[in-house]
Amino acid sequence: MTPAVNPLAPHELPMFISGPDGADVLMNVAGAILLLSVLIAGNLFLRLHTMPERMAHRGKKVQFEIVAVLGVLALFTHVQLFWVAGLLLAMIDLPEFGVPLARMATSLEKLAGRSKRPETDYEEAETLLPERAQ
């Protein structure tokens, strides 16, 4: 004996109501949308989070390593002050003191009559070996 269907019940069910076969289309669509939105939001968050590091790298700044460390600290400690400090540091142009000092040292060596310092360890080893042999 089969139960009688109510005459007021619709004969066609909407697609969001799962049938007796167990295939829930609405749950599958909602799961796909949720997964896609989490991936998109995570990608946007990481791109925003690495913005100071990309700015410092693009500008070939001296303080690139400091900005990168501040970004990692902000990521793992959730202290956003590190991120703001990295962003401000990435926007500032710090002067390079190493290049003028190296040029001054080279000029002073030329004035003193000394030979130019070797630039690599290999050249330094070649110049030191004859002195040690004598």
C-alpha positions in Angstrom: 0.0 0.0 0.0 1.4 3.4 -1.0 0.4 6.4 0.9 -1.7 8.9 -1.0 -0.1 12.1 -2.0 -1.8 15.2 -0.8 -3.5 17.0 -3.7 -2.2 20.4 -2.5 1.5 19.2 -2.6 3.4 20.2 -5.7 4.4 17.5 -8.0 7.8 19.1 -8.9 10.1 20.0 -6.0 12.4 23.0 -6.2 16.0 22.3 -6.9 17.2 23.3 -3.4 15.2 20.5 -1.8 17.2 17.3 -2.0 15.6 14.3 -3.4 15.6 10.8 -2.0 18.9 10.0 -3.8 20.7 12.2 -1.4 22.3 14.6 -3.9 22.1 18.0 -2.3 22.8 20.6 -5.0 22.4 23.6 -2.8 25.0 22.3 -0.3 27.5 21.6 -3.1 27.0 25.1 -4.6 27.3 26.7 -1.2 30.5 24.7 -0.4 32.1 25.7 -3.7 31.2 29.4 -3.1 32.6 29.2 0.4 35.8 27.6 -0.7 36.3 30.1 -3.5 35.5 33.1 -1.2 38.0 31.8 1.4 40.7 31.4 -1.2 40.0 34.9 -2.7 39.9 36.6 0.7 43.2 34.8 1.8 44.9 35.9 -1.4 43.8 39.5 -0.9 44.9 39.4 2.7 48.4 38.1 1.8 48.8 40.6 -1.0 47.8 43.4 1.3 50.1 42.1 4.1 53.1 41.9 1.8 52.5 45.4 0.3 55.3 47.1 2.3 57.8 44.4 1.4 56.9 44.7 -2.3 57.2 48.5 -2.1 60.7 48.3 -0.6 61.8 45.7 -3.0 60.5 47.6 -6.1 62.2 50.8 -4.9 65.5 48.9 -4.2 65.6 50.4 -0.7 68.4 49.8 1.7 66.0 48.9 4.5 64.3 46.1 2.6 65.4 43.4 5.1 64.1 45.4 8.0 60.7 45.9 6.3 60.6 42.1 5.5 61.3 41.2 9.2 58.6 43.7 10.4 56.1 42.1 8.0 56.9 38.6 9.3 56.6 39.8 12.9 53.2 41.3 12.1 52.1 38.1 10.5 53.0 35.8 13.3 52.3 38.1 16.3 49.2 39.8 15.0 50.5 43.2 16.2 49.6 45.5 13.4 51.9 48.2 14.6 54.8 46.2 13.0 53.0 46.3 9.7 52.4 50.0 9.9 56.1 50.6 10.9 57.1 48.5 7.9 54.9 50.4 5.6 56.2 53.8 6.8 59.8 52.5 6.5 59.2 51.3 3.0 58.0 54.8 2.0 61.0 56.6 3.4 64.2 56.9 1.4 67.1 56.4 3.8 70.5 57.7 2.6 73.2 55.1 1.8 76.3 55.9 3.8 78.3 53.0 2.6 78.9 54.1 -0.9 80.3 57.6 -0.1 82.5 56.1 2.7 83.8 53.5 0.3 84.6 56.1 -2.3 86.4 58.2 0.4 88.4 55.3 1.5 89.5 54.5 -2.1 90.5 58.1 -2.7 92.5 58.2 0.5 94.3 55.0 -0.5 95.2 56.5 -3.8 96.5 59.7 -2.1 98.5 57.6 0.3 100.1 55.7 -2.5 98.8 52.3 -1.5 97.6 49.9 -4.0 93.9 49.3 -4.5 92.3 46.9 -2.0 91.4 43.5 -3.5 87.7 43.2 -4.2 87.3 39.4 -3.7 88.7 36.9 -1.3 90.4 35.1 -4.2 92.4 38.1 -5.3 93.2 38.8 -1.6 94.6 35.3 -1.2 96.7 35.7 -4.3 98.2 38.9 -3.0 98.9 37.6 0.5 100.6 34.3 -0.6 103.8 35.9 -2.0 104.2 38.1 1.1 104.0 35.1 3.4 106.5 33.1 1.3 109.1 35.8 1.6 
